[in-house]
Amino acid sequence: MAEGSVLRVNLSTRTVARERVPERWLRDYLGGKGLGARYLYEDVPAGTDPLGPDNLLAFLLGPLSGELPGETRYAAVTKSPLTGGFLDSYSGGQFPRRLAGSLDGALGILVEGATDEPVVLVVDEGDARIEPAADVWGRDTVETADAFPEAGVACIGPAGEQLVEYATVASDRGDHHAGRGGAGAVMGSKGLKAVVARGDSPEPSPVFADLRARDGGTYADGDTGRWLAAGETLESVDFANEVGLLATEGWQGGQFDGAGRIGIEAARDVAVGRENPDDAVPGGFRVRTDDGESVPRGAVPMTLGAGLGIDDFDVVATLGATCDRLGLDVISAGNAVAWAVRATAEGRVATGDDGEALAFGDGDRARRLLGRIARREGALGDALADGVDAAAERFGGDYIPTVKSMAVPSYDPRGAVAMALAYATSDRGGCHRRARPVEREAFARDDWDTEDRVRAVITAQTTRSVLWSLVADDFAGEPLWTDFGREWLAAAGREYSRDELRDTGRRIWTLIRLFNVREGFTREDDALPATFRQPLPDGPAAGHRIDPERFEDLLDAYYAARGWDGDGLPTVATVDRLGLADVVDSETPLATESHEQDSSRPR
């Protein structure tokens, strides 16, 4: 698909240039996540303000975009305003397909600088132009998309304009989002309201026809394909509740009595159709809400339902649609509202900014608070717009677990210790997408030891680093899991061995660790949130907690397996082995010889 170039857009100078990607970068980092990490490390100096003009925001495809089974996706890569570290976020739908058809073979767009006047970036026929956007600034994500008919649109809503630190980049009228970590706030800080792709979706190449038929069929007929065809990710709420790991009412429990009323069966009862009804594996359930139609994913009933004690599916779907239109990450937003309810109950926040008390189970007040967060209205809305850690620092109250200031999703790891390790070591903060060992460990927790847990987390992180550099559909990419897409790359003229691609994943993961440690991240940023040290009060995992000593042992084993020292710094030997020795700059700390030999660690 790609001919090895990117468009570099400088909003300060209003210039657009097409530049070649170094061939070694294409070889070593592929595209998507990996290429974004390489550009971010190269172009964004240590200490750069994520919301300043010197931050980079990349919209990237992969070398096989438009060819792989499943949805075409794009990667948004930047320095996160929420965590201060690396951020990659992914989104599917029609926008990345239109973007692929607009770039004339290029791998993506690098946006730098900032403008004082709102603009949109229009991409077509391999070029881009910057156009004024004053008429759409202030509109929500649906209204913004509707202003550009017959185009693919990725845009921000009010949350991105107000620099909410977990604002999303929304596409397909808010049905899809590059969600976590605040890429939408970076767009807003640059004055960029939308990227508008006017090209047509490219036709798949016949070169990949046999592979597409084989792997598409493998996906559709496999466990994941059948699971998604039956219920998409909405079944996650039923799974998490069954095993007692569904975070409920602000992380105060592991099971929700109303789970059956907001899970998959409830969605089937009210659905007006499927998102992709003609596909072998159809998309999510389309439902009607107070804001029009919406496609709630699994995080919606988990975080905005169980997490807020709301068991009415219509109300939950409406809250999800509210986040979609405002451009708010549903996981962070739901946790922010849950934090506010608990803070109200303990008297740290007297009332909501509208003068009404907040309570679990109250969808109307939750919806109003979401609007105040997105627009930074009032002291509470403004504090929560910077995340729950910022609110806790301002008002007190450590209620919601975070990693690197990113609120953890609603899979409670207290009954699945490997999931706690996955959260702690995630390269972008508290995230369940880098590795999801909970899906296996929840049923085999007594049989897993330290080696099993470390292996499960590292294997998933490394493999997804490769697949997300191809920008494969997270679920449809499972047929590529065993060979990292080697056959597909060979068909595209890029030959790799399986071991070379595994090392590519390790190289990308380690380069991102180097970026984060250059920003000052240490072992303390991989710490166990206090919530997880307390026993779960109910459900099948009742009484389970994460023992801090055992977790530190687990983290030691993880670091050792990664080739990092006891402080989480990559060693010189690891950097050399992965071909990063000439990449690392003088600002990036590496493990010294003495540290490499030192097994001591904080207790």
GUTOR-288076 format. One record per residue (C-alpha): x, y, z. Coordinates in nm, 4 decimals. Layout:
residues N
ATOM X Y Z
ATOM X Y Z
...
This chain:
residues 603
ATOM X Y Z
ATOM 0.0000 0.0000 0.0000
ATOM 0.2622 0.2521 0.1083
ATOM 0.5450 0.4014 -0.0918
ATOM 0.7351 0.5238 0.2113
ATOM 0.6427 0.8877 0.2657
ATOM 0.4455 1.1054 0.5047
ATOM 0.2876 1.4488 0.4812
ATOM 0.4364 1.6930 0.7312
ATOM 0.1991 1.9763 0.8193
ATOM 0.3177 2.2794 1.0148
ATOM 0.0204 2.4783 1.1375
ATOM 0.2383 2.7658 1.2615
ATOM 0.3858 2.8317 0.9171
ATOM 0.0834 2.7002 0.7233
ATOM 0.3053 2.4703 0.5182
ATOM 0.2638 2.1146 0.3908
ATOM 0.5535 1.9035 0.2640
ATOM 0.5799 1.5438 0.1512
ATOM 0.8894 1.3712 0.2878
ATOM 1.0427 1.0286 0.2530
ATOM 1.0484 0.7968 0.5511
ATOM 1.4005 0.6592 0.6036
ATOM 1.4144 0.3062 0.4657
ATOM 1.5606 0.1750 0.7892
ATOM 1.2661 0.3208 0.9808
ATOM 1.0252 0.1378 0.7520
ATOM 1.2217 -0.1825 0.8046
ATOM 1.2580 -0.1504 1.1817
ATOM 0.9214 0.0069 1.2759
ATOM 0.6800 -0.0832 0.9896
ATOM 0.4175 0.1906 1.0342
ATOM 0.1419 0.2857 1.2792
ATOM 0.2548 0.2467 1.6409
ATOM 0.6189 0.1738 1.5645
ATOM 0.6732 0.4499 1.3111
ATOM 0.4842 0.6926 1.5328
ATOM 0.7104 0.6042 1.8258
ATOM 1.0203 0.6626 1.6121
ATOM 0.8996 1.0045 1.4945
ATOM 0.7912 1.1038 1.8440
ATOM 1.1285 1.0102 1.9930
ATOM 1.3086 1.1968 1.7146
ATOM 1.0943 1.5108 1.6912
ATOM 0.9678 1.5762 2.0454
ATOM 1.2420 1.6796 2.2900
ATOM 1.2265 1.5816 2.6564
ATOM 1.0018 1.8109 2.8580
ATOM 0.7933 1.9289 2.5627
ATOM 0.4534 2.0625 2.6704
ATOM 0.1964 1.8146 2.5310
ATOM -0.0399 2.1071 2.4693
ATOM 0.2271 2.3321 2.3214
ATOM 0.3082 2.3865 1.9534
ATOM 0.6218 2.1699 1.9677
ATOM 0.4301 1.8488 2.0330
ATOM 0.3757 1.6194 1.7358
ATOM 0.0427 1.4604 1.6458
ATOM 0.0630 1.1795 1.3905
ATOM -0.2233 1.0176 1.1982
ATOM -0.0687 0.6969 1.0671
ATOM -0.1640 0.3954 0.8608
ATOM 0.0332 0.0744 0.8123
ATOM 0.2016 -0.0981 0.5200
ATOM -0.1011 -0.3254 0.4742
ATOM -0.3821 -0.0763 0.5377
ATOM -0.6898 -0.1553 0.3319
ATOM -0.5723 -0.5114 0.2698
ATOM -0.5968 -0.6897 0.6041
ATOM -0.9193 -0.8581 0.7176
ATOM -1.1469 -0.6624 0.9455
ATOM -1.1786 -0.2874 0.9705
ATOM -0.9162 -0.0550 0.8307
ATOM -0.7812 0.1447 1.1240
ATOM -0.5506 0.4362 1.1854
ATOM -0.3183 0.5210 1.4735
ATOM -0.3122 0.8584 1.6483
ATOM 0.0305 0.8991 1.8109
ATOM 0.1406 1.1913 2.0295
ATOM 0.2681 1.2890 2.3718
ATOM -0.0238 1.2591 2.6127
ATOM -0.1440 1.5620 2.8090
ATOM -0.2981 1.3229 3.0634
ATOM 0.0093 1.1117 3.1387
ATOM 0.2967 1.3206 3.0065
ATOM 0.4223 1.0113 2.8229
ATOM 0.3777 0.8211 2.5001
ATOM 0.0269 0.7856 2.3592
ATOM -0.1053 0.5705 2.0789
ATOM -0.4768 0.5331 2.0175
ATOM -0.6634 0.3560 1.7366
ATOM -0.9899 0.3955 1.5538
ATOM -1.1719 0.2193 1.2711
ATOM -1.4745 0.2939 1.0574
ATOM -1.4876 0.4803 0.7284
ATOM -1.2401 0.7589 0.8082
ATOM -0.9194 0.5495 0.7880
ATOM -1.0411 0.3940 0.4619
ATOM -1.1017 0.7386 0.3145
ATOM -0.7680 0.8565 0.4541
ATOM -0.5891 0.5661 0.2830
ATOM -0.7550 0.6678 -0.0430
ATOM -0.6564 1.0324 0.0056
ATOM -0.2855 0.9929 0.0776
ATOM -0.1775 0.8499 -0.2601
ATOM 0.0344 0.5798 -0.0990
ATOM 0.1737 0.7836 0.1907
ATOM 0.1695 0.6299 0.5380
ATOM 0.0152 0.9252 0.7185
ATOM 0.0284 1.2836 0.8368
ATOM 0.2586 1.4497 1.0925
ATOM 0.1049 1.7637 1.2414
ATOM 0.3230 2.0137 1.4271
ATOM 0.2934 2.3785 1.5290
ATOM -0.0306 2.5555 1.6171
ATOM -0.2594 2.8211 1.4784
ATOM -0.4440 3.1068 1.6491
ATOM -0.7490 3.0575 1.4268
ATOM -0.9395 2.7273 1.4042
ATOM -0.8584 2.5234 1.0942
ATOM -0.9390 2.1958 0.9247
ATOM -0.6912 1.9890 0.7282
ATOM -0.8333 1.8660 0.3970
ATOM -0.6515 1.5668 0.2464
ATOM -0.6950 1.4486 -0.1123
ATOM -0.4888 1.3216 -0.4048
ATOM -0.1750 1.2849 -0.1953
ATOM -0.1701 1.6420 -0.0695
ATOM -0.3220 1.8459 0.2129
ATOM -0.4438 2.2014 0.2480
ATOM -0.5219 2.4056 0.5566
ATOM -0.8608 2.5777 0.5548
ATOM -1.0380 2.8031 0.8087
ATOM -1.2822 2.6344 1.0445
ATOM -1.4373 2.9140 1.2483
ATOM -1.7830 2.8064 1.1340
ATOM -1.7491 2.4571 1.2871
ATOM -1.5545 2.5467 1.6027
ATOM -1.7910 2.4938 1.8950
ATOM -1.9908 2.2179 1.7263
ATOM -2.0085 1.8657 1.8627
ATOM -1.8637 1.5673 1.6775
ATOM -2.1832 1.4800 1.4910
ATOM -2.2472 1.8374 1.3803
ATOM -1.8855 1.8742 1.2698
ATOM -1.8941 1.5584 1.0601
ATOM -2.2226 1.6657 0.9015
ATOM -2.0563 1.9898 0.7876
ATOM -1.8389 1.7849 0.5485
ATOM -2.0758 1.5536 0.3592
ATOM -1.9295 1.2866 0.1347
ATOM -1.5946 1.2891 0.3190
ATOM -1.4286 1.0930 0.5949
ATOM -1.3976 1.3133 0.9024
ATOM -1.1899 1.2780 1.2191
ATOM -1.2675 1.5671 1.4520
ATOM -1.2840 1.6948 1.8068
ATOM -1.5882 1.8048 2.0025
ATOM -1.6212 2.0595 2.2844
ATOM -1.3940 1.8471 2.5082
ATOM -1.1051 1.8718 2.2653
ATOM -1.1586 2.2451 2.2182
ATOM -1.1469 2.2937 2.5954
ATOM -0.8331 2.0795 2.6251
ATOM -0.9923 1.8120 2.8432
ATOM -0.7001 1.5807 2.9014
ATOM -0.8898 1.2699 2.7913
ATOM -1.0631 1.4233 2.4899
ATOM -1.0942 1.1912 2.1911
ATOM -1.0575 1.2201 1.8149
ATOM -1.3976 1.1110 1.6845
ATOM -1.4829 0.9756 1.3409
ATOM -1.7939 0.8450 1.1656
ATOM -2.0171 1.0953 1.3484
ATOM -1.8888 0.9811 1.6870
ATOM -1.9301 0.6080 1.6293
ATOM -1.5521 0.5555 1.6463
ATOM -1.2880 0.7205 1.8620
ATOM -0.9152 0.7363 1.9072
ATOM -1.0043 0.7369 2.2686
ATOM -0.7651 0.7296 2.5589
ATOM -0.4999 0.9735 2.6755
ATOM -0.6103 1.2998 2.5178
ATOM -0.5165 1.3055 2.1482
ATOM -0.8266 1.5241 2.1048
ATOM -0.6839 1.7804 2.3486
ATOM -0.3617 1.7920 2.1453
ATOM -0.5725 1.8611 1.8341
ATOM -0.7545 2.1363 2.0201
ATOM -0.4307 2.2935 2.1416
ATOM -0.3158 2.3174 1.7805
ATOM -0.6414 2.4782 1.6682
ATOM -0.7124 2.1771 1.4456
ATOM -1.0840 2.1026 1.4473
ATOM -1.0862 1.8186 1.1955
ATOM -0.8993 1.6151 0.9389
ATOM -1.1193 1.5761 0.6316
ATOM -1.0327 1.2941 0.3906
ATOM -1.1961 1.3441 0.0512
ATOM -1.0458 1.0494 -0.1368
ATOM -1.2401 0.7329 -0.2116
ATOM -1.1674 0.4132 -0.0227
ATOM -0.9073 0.2172 -0.2228
ATOM -0.9978 -0.1154 -0.3760
ATOM -0.8173 -0.4115 -0.2167
ATOM -0.5259 -0.5386 -0.4244
ATOM -0.5654 -0.8798 -0.5928
ATOM -0.2127 -0.9595 -0.4700
ATOM -0.3577 -1.0303 -0.1263
ATOM -0.6801 -1.2001 -0.2371
ATOM -0.5838 -1.5523 -0.1266
ATOM -0.4481 -1.4368 0.2086
ATOM -0.7544 -1.2201 0.2643
ATOM -0.9890 -1.5116 0.1937
ATOM -0.7921 -1.7481 0.4158
ATOM -0.7402 -1.5205 0.7160
ATOM -1.0816 -1.3578 0.6865
ATOM -1.2379 -1.7021 0.7038
ATOM -1.0129 -1.8051 0.9932
ATOM -1.1193 -1.4957 1.1819
ATOM -1.4904 -1.5369 1.1129
ATOM -1.4890 -1.9053 1.2062
ATOM -1.2662 -1.8736 1.5134
ATOM -1.3700 -1.8194 1.8726
ATOM -1.3154 -1.4429 1.8588
ATOM -1.5027 -1.4018 1.5314
ATOM -1.8014 -1.5997 1.6583
ATOM -1.7938 -1.4051 1.9840
ATOM -1.7940 -1.0708 1.8038
ATOM -2.0621 -1.1830 1.5579
ATOM -2.2818 -1.2844 1.8497
ATOM -2.2389 -0.9821 2.0689
ATOM -1.9400 -0.7631 1.9797
ATOM -1.7606 -0.6285 2.2889
ATOM -2.0874 -0.5775 2.4777
ATOM -2.0500 -0.9312 2.6072
ATOM -1.7559 -0.8077 2.8151
ATOM -1.9917 -0.6803 3.0837
ATOM -2.1477 -1.0260 3.1234
ATOM -1.8055 -1.1975 3.1330
ATOM -1.6578 -0.9562 3.3864
ATOM -1.9640 -0.9845 3.6084
ATOM -1.9655 -1.3648 3.5905
ATOM -1.6074 -1.3914 3.7159
ATOM -1.6568 -1.1181 3.9753
ATOM -1.4204 -0.8632 3.8197
ATOM -1.6672 -0.5942 3.7090
ATOM -1.5752 -0.2693 3.8828
ATOM -1.8986 -0.1409 4.0347
ATOM -2.0016 0.1953 4.1826
ATOM -1.6622 0.3574 4.1729
ATOM -1.4571 0.0400 4.2310
ATOM -1.6417 -0.0528 4.5511
ATOM -1.7464 -0.4000 4.4324
ATOM -1.6763 -0.6706 4.1744
ATOM -2.0306 -0.7652 4.0740
ATOM -2.3304 -0.5591 3.9678
ATOM -2.6819 -0.6826 4.0366
ATOM -2.8107 -0.5009 3.7285
ATOM -2.5516 -0.6411 3.4861
ATOM -2.8109 -0.8462 3.2995
ATOM -3.0137 -0.5331 3.2287
ATOM -2.7244 -0.3485 3.0615
ATOM -2.5369 -0.6337 2.8913
ATOM -2.5694 -0.8169 2.5640
ATOM -2.9302 -0.9331 2.5978
ATOM -3.0471 -0.5815 2.6774
ATOM -2.8668 -0.4525 2.3692
ATOM -3.0250 -0.7182 2.1473
ATOM -3.3691 -0.6275 2.2758
ATOM -3.3436 -0.2617 2.1755
ATOM -3.1054 -0.2746 1.8777
ATOM -3.2290 -0.1321 1.5497
ATOM -2.9538 -0.3130 1.3571
ATOM -2.5863 -0.3992 1.3402
ATOM -2.3144 -0.1559 1.2442
ATOM -2.1809 -0.3705 0.9555
ATOM -2.4689 -0.6095 0.8823
ATOM -2.3213 -0.7342 0.5549
ATOM -1.9816 -0.8311 0.6934
ATOM -1.8911 -1.1865 0.7875
ATOM -1.8372 -1.0531 1.1397
ATOM -2.0874 -0.7673 1.1851
ATOM -2.0078 -0.4660 1.3989
ATOM -2.1682 -0.3393 1.7161
ATOM -2.5367 -0.2965 1.7919
ATOM -2.6880 0.0283 1.6726
ATOM -2.9420 0.1633 1.9215
ATOM -3.1568 0.4736 1.9517
ATOM -3.0762 0.7251 2.2239
ATOM -3.1917 1.0705 2.3234
ATOM -2.9157 1.2075 2.0965
ATOM -3.0020 0.9947 1.7929
ATOM -2.8513 0.6575 1.7068
ATOM -2.5395 0.5291 1.8794
ATOM -2.3177 0.2197 1.8841
ATOM -2.2260 0.1529 2.2490
ATOM -1.9151 -0.0648 2.2936
ATOM -1.8352 -0.2805 2.5952
ATOM -1.6757 0.0039 2.7902
ATOM -2.0068 0.1922 2.7916
ATOM -2.2142 -0.0465 3.0083
ATOM -1.9087 -0.1376 3.2148
ATOM -1.7975 0.2158 3.3023
ATOM -2.1111 0.4268 3.2573
ATOM -2.3419 0.1485 3.3747
ATOM -2.1959 -0.0735 3.6453
ATOM -1.9339 0.1854 3.7326
ATOM -2.2071 0.4413 3.8048
ATOM -2.4637 0.1985 3.9475
ATOM -2.7036 0.2512 3.6540
ATOM -2.8981 -0.0538 3.5360
ATOM -3.1191 0.1027 3.2675
ATOM -2.9741 0.0252 2.9230
ATOM -3.1403 0.3238 2.7563
ATOM -2.9883 0.5585 3.0135
ATOM -2.6458 0.3970 2.9803
ATOM -2.6563 0.4186 2.6008
ATOM -2.7554 0.7847 2.6232
ATOM -2.4591 0.8545 2.8513
ATOM -2.2348 0.6838 2.5965
ATOM -2.3818 0.8914 2.3148
ATOM -2.3279 1.2051 2.5228
ATOM -1.9581 1.1224 2.5532
ATOM -1.9435 1.0464 2.1808
ATOM -2.0856 1.3835 2.0820
ATOM -1.8761 1.5774 2.3326
ATOM -1.5601 1.3882 2.2355
ATOM -1.4921 1.2358 2.5787
ATOM -1.3209 0.9038 2.6439
ATOM -1.5954 0.6964 2.8078
ATOM -1.3600 0.5106 3.0444
ATOM -1.1971 0.8236 3.1831
ATOM -1.5238 1.0167 3.1882
ATOM -1.7169 0.7420 3.3664
ATOM -1.4440 0.7110 3.6266
ATOM -1.4440 1.0894 3.6707
ATOM -1.8170 1.0900 3.7463
ATOM -1.7741 0.7928 3.9820
ATOM -1.4982 0.9803 4.1626
ATOM -1.7302 1.2808 4.2032
ATOM -2.0089 1.0656 4.3482
ATOM -1.7789 0.9098 4.6053
ATOM -1.6250 1.2473 4.6890
ATOM -1.9750 1.3869 4.7419
ATOM -2.0668 1.0978 4.9725
ATOM -1.7576 1.1650 5.1859
ATOM -1.8143 1.5390 5.1954
ATOM -1.5094 1.6359 4.9938
ATOM -1.7346 1.7866 4.7265
ATOM -2.0483 1.9357 4.8779
ATOM -2.2647 1.9190 4.5647
ATOM -2.2348 1.9136 4.1937
ATOM -2.1695 2.2502 4.0329
ATOM -2.5394 2.2718 3.9488
ATOM -2.6304 2.2690 4.3187
ATOM -2.7582 1.9112 4.3146
ATOM -2.6131 1.6229 4.5121
ATOM -2.4516 1.3472 4.3068
ATOM -2.5436 0.9850 4.3614
ATOM -2.4891 0.6442 4.2035
ATOM -2.7791 0.5372 3.9850
ATOM -2.8672 0.8927 3.8788
ATOM -2.8257 0.9106 3.5005
ATOM -2.9620 1.2644 3.4615
ATOM -2.7078 1.4185 3.6979
ATOM -2.4276 1.2071 3.5524
ATOM -2.5151 1.3396 3.2076
ATOM -2.5129 1.6995 3.3252
ATOM -2.1759 1.6495 3.4920
ATOM -2.0328 1.5055 3.1686
ATOM -2.1349 1.8264 2.9926
ATOM -1.9700 2.0402 3.2600
ATOM -1.6500 1.8372 3.2362
ATOM -1.6374 1.8718 2.8577
ATOM -1.6805 2.2496 2.8835
ATOM -1.4733 2.2924 3.2028
ATOM -1.7674 2.4548 3.3779
ATOM -1.7336 2.5170 3.7525
ATOM -1.4604 2.4104 3.9912
ATOM -1.5546 2.0415 3.9847
ATOM -1.5935 2.0207 3.6072
ATOM -1.2634 2.1974 3.5547
ATOM -1.0761 1.9714 3.7983
ATOM -1.2236 1.6512 3.6548
ATOM -1.1334 1.7663 3.3030
ATOM -0.7703 1.7092 3.4033
ATOM -0.8408 1.3553 3.5249
ATOM -0.9206 1.1900 3.8558
ATOM -0.5656 1.2283 3.9869
ATOM -0.5910 1.6048 3.9396
ATOM -0.9288 1.6105 4.1150
ATOM -0.7945 1.4015 4.4033
ATOM -0.4983 1.6352 4.4397
ATOM -0.7324 1.9341 4.4505
ATOM -1.0064 1.7983 4.6757
ATOM -0.8580 1.4816 4.8310
ATOM -0.9967 1.1293 4.7891
ATOM -0.8081 0.8389 4.6275
ATOM -1.1089 0.6433 4.4993
ATOM -1.0278 0.5486 4.1416
ATOM -0.7212 0.3415 4.0479
ATOM -0.4935 0.5022 3.7903
ATOM -0.1647 0.4136 3.6264
ATOM 0.0416 0.7077 3.5031
ATOM -0.2693 0.9208 3.5758
ATOM -0.4854 0.7237 3.3329
ATOM -0.7962 0.5746 3.4971
ATOM -0.7990 0.1958 3.4827
ATOM -1.0798 0.0258 3.2842
ATOM -1.3480 -0.1740 3.4602
ATOM -1.1726 -0.5121 3.4509
ATOM -1.0816 -0.5347 3.8190
ATOM -0.7499 -0.7257 3.8426
ATOM -0.7790 -0.8344 4.2036
ATOM -0.8873 -1.1804 4.0935
ATOM -0.6370 -1.1887 3.8034
ATOM -0.2924 -1.0757 3.9141
ATOM -0.1448 -1.0749 3.5632
ATOM -0.3973 -0.8082 3.4693
ATOM -0.2534 -0.5841 3.7416
ATOM 0.0896 -0.6333 3.5843
ATOM -0.0544 -0.5514 3.2412
ATOM -0.2033 -0.2269 3.3730
ATOM 0.1124 -0.1264 3.5598
ATOM 0.3485 -0.1860 3.2675
ATOM 0.1247 -0.0533 2.9893
ATOM 0.3229 0.1934 2.7816
ATOM 0.0427 0.4513 2.7723
ATOM -0.1010 0.4205 3.1235
ATOM -0.3850 0.2166 3.2763
ATOM -0.4965 0.0256 2.9673
ATOM -0.6430 -0.3208 2.9050
ATOM -0.5678 -0.3273 2.5325
ATOM -0.1905 -0.3878 2.5505
ATOM -0.2505 -0.7260 2.7179
ATOM -0.5677 -0.8954 2.8451
ATOM -0.4543 -1.1995 3.0466
ATOM -0.7711 -1.1651 3.2556
ATOM -0.9575 -1.3586 2.9870
ATOM -0.7565 -1.6721 3.0701
ATOM -0.6286 -1.6169 3.4214
ATOM -0.9759 -1.5619 3.5683
ATOM -1.0482 -1.9305 3.5026
ATOM -0.7017 -2.0648 3.5912
ATOM -0.5761 -1.8280 3.8595
ATOM -0.4669 -2.1035 4.0969
ATOM -0.2565 -2.2726 3.8272
ATOM -0.0612 -1.9675 3.7108
ATOM 0.2771 -1.8803 3.8560
ATOM 0.5041 -1.5773 3.8115
ATOM 0.6543 -1.7112 3.4900
ATOM 0.3094 -1.7744 3.3387
ATOM 0.1926 -1.4228 3.4229
ATOM 0.5027 -1.2482 3.2942
ATOM 0.5039 -1.4539 2.9753
ATOM 0.1364 -1.3822 2.9064
ATOM 0.1777 -1.0066 2.9488
ATOM 0.5021 -0.9724 2.7514
ATOM 0.3844 -1.1948 2.4665
ATOM 0.0691 -0.9876 2.4202
ATOM 0.2499 -0.6537 2.4482
ATOM 0.5164 -0.7580 2.1994
ATOM 0.2762 -0.9128 1.9502
ATOM 0.0387 -0.6183 1.9575
ATOM 0.3321 -0.3819 1.9085
ATOM 0.3842 -0.5510 1.5719
ATOM 0.0181 -0.5822 1.4774
ATOM -0.0546 -0.2218 1.5740
ATOM 0.2397 -0.1134 1.3592
ATOM 0.0656 -0.2917 1.0742
ATOM -0.2447 -0.1158 1.2169
ATOM -0.4368 -0.4414 1.2040
ATOM -0.7871 -0.4673 1.3451
ATOM -0.7289 -0.5692 1.7073
ATOM -0.9641 -0.8664 1.6802
ATOM -0.9440 -0.9566 1.3121
ATOM -0.5663 -0.9534 1.3459
ATOM -0.5708 -1.2702 1.5552
ATOM -0.4993 -1.4956 1.2524
ATOM -0.1707 -1.3004 1.2231
ATOM -0.0810 -1.3688 1.5863
ATOM 0.1508 -1.6664 1.5345
ATOM 0.3670 -1.5224 1.2543
ATOM 0.3208 -1.1462 1.3169
ATOM 0.1832 -1.0953 0.9639
ATOM 0.5020 -1.2273 0.7995
ATOM 0.3212 -1.3809 0.5008
ATOM 0.1319 -1.0598 0.4353
ATOM 0.4476 -0.8521 0.4478
ATOM 0.6203 -1.0965 0.2112
ATOM 0.3325 -1.0566 -0.0350
ATOM 0.3936 -0.6795 -0.0118
ATOM 0.7606 -0.7336 -0.0966
ATOM 0.9003 -0.7053 0.2583
ATOM 1.0721 -1.0217 0.3766
ATOM 1.1100 -1.0908 0.7497
ATOM 1.1644 -1.4014 0.9548
ATOM 0.9317 -1.4657 1.2458
ATOM 1.2173 -1.3930 1.4881
ATOM 1.2895 -1.0617 1.3153
ATOM 0.9290 -0.9548 1.3586
ATOM 0.9264 -1.0608 1.7227
ATOM 1.2343 -0.8458 1.7730
ATOM 1.0531 -0.5640 1.5934
ATOM 0.7845 -0.5792 1.8613
ATOM 1.0464 -0.5820 2.1353
ATOM 1.2295 -0.2903 1.9708
ATOM 0.9140 -0.0810 1.9508
ATOM 0.8135 -0.1558 2.3099
ATOM 1.1631 -0.0712 2.4352
ATOM 1.1865 0.2493 2.2298
ATOM 0.8612 0.3668 2.3890
ATOM 1.0027 0.2819 2.7316
ATOM 1.3063 0.4952 2.6417
ATOM 1.0753 0.7824 2.5452
ATOM 0.8934 0.7552 2.8764
ATOM 1.2063 0.7313 3.0933
ATOM 1.3448 1.0343 2.9079
ATOM 1.0296 1.2118 3.0302
ATOM 1.1168 1.1111 3.3879
ATOM 0.9130 0.7911 3.4285
ATOM 1.0524 0.5446 3.6820
ATOM 0.9518 0.2267 3.8594
ATOM 0.7221 0.4365 4.0758
ATOM 0.5084 0.5058 3.7685
ATOM 0.4546 0.1304 3.7303
ATOM 0.3224 0.1166 4.0859
ATOM 0.0255 -0.0802 4.2126
ATOM -0.2777 0.1472 4.2725
ATOM -0.3902 0.1495 4.6347
ATOM -0.7395 0.0200 4.5447
ATOM -0.5956 -0.3128 4.4360
ATOM -0.4357 -0.3727 4.7754
ATOM -0.7817 -0.3872 4.9358
ATOM -0.9823 -0.7145 4.9201
ATOM -1.2800 -0.7391 4.6890
ATOM -1.5951 -0.7385 4.9022
ATOM -1.8211 -0.9594 4.6895
ATOM -1.8604 -1.2060 4.4041
ATOM -1.6571 -1.5126 4.3042
ATOM -1.3317 -1.3243 4.3665
ATOM -1.4390 -1.1950 4.7100
ATOM -1.1436 -1.1527 4.9447
ATOM -0.8914 -1.1410 4.6634
ATOM -0.6443 -0.8552 4.6582
ATOM -0.3016 -0.7864 4.5081
ATOM -0.0316 -0.8475 4.7650
ATOM 0.2203 -0.5594 4.7335
ATOM 0.5236 -0.7802 4.8030
ATOM 0.4195 -1.0399 4.5470
ATOM 0.3468 -0.7652 4.2965
ATOM 0.6964 -0.6199 4.3395
ATOM 0.8391 -0.9681 4.2767
ATOM 0.6239 -0.9930 3.9661
ATOM 0.7441 -0.6533 3.8447
ATOM 1.1066 -0.7586 3.9046
ATOM 1.0523 -1.0685 3.6925
ATOM 0.8891 -0.8615 3.4194
ATOM 1.1779 -0.6130 3.4098
ATOM 1.4332 -0.8931 3.3974
ATOM 1.2504 -1.0647 3.1111
ATOM 1.2414 -0.7352 2.9209
ATOM 1.6140 -0.6770 2.9709
ATOM 1.5620 -0.3770 3.1970
ATOM 1.7197 -0.3122 3.5359
ATOM 1.5456 -0.3034 3.8741
ATOM 1.4432 0.0600 3.8190
ATOM 1.2823 -0.0190 3.4855
ATOM 1.5652 0.1267 3.2752
ATOM 1.6598 -0.0662 2.9593
ATOM 2.0166 -0.1934 2.9819
ATOM 2.2903 -0.1049 2.7372
ATOM 2.3006 -0.4696 2.6274
ATOM 1.9277 -0.4691 2.5503
ATOM 1.9509 -0.1442 2.3572
ATOM 2.2409 -0.2835 2.1543
ATOM 2.0677 -0.6146 2.0858
ATOM 1.7542 -0.4421 1.9546
ATOM 1.9421 -0.2094 1.7235
ATOM 1.8672 0.1042 1.9239
ATOM 2.2213 0.2062 2.0189
ATOM 2.2405 0.4760 1.7510
ATOM 1.8861 0.5932 1.8263
ATOM 1.9182 0.6722 2.1970
ATOM 2.0127 1.0332 2.2698
ATOM 2.2163 1.1722 2.5562
ATOM 1.9039 1.2844 2.7443
ATOM 1.7780 0.9274 2.7859
ATOM 1.8991 0.7405 3.0961
ATOM 2.0102 0.3809 3.0519
ATOM 2.0971 0.1227 3.3144
ATOM 2.4610 0.1538 3.4144
ATOM 2.6847 -0.1501 3.4560
ATOM 2.6388 -0.1433 3.8332
ATOM 2.2612 -0.1180 3.8025
ATOM 2.2541 -0.4119 3.5640
ATOM 2.4131 -0.6243 3.8348
ATOM 2.2011 -0.4819 4.1170
ATOM 1.8896 -0.6840 4.2004
ATOM 1.7826 -0.4587 4.4871
ATOM 1.4523 -0.2760 4.4603
ATOM 1.2279 -0.0546 4.6717
ATOM 0.9907 -0.2247 4.9116
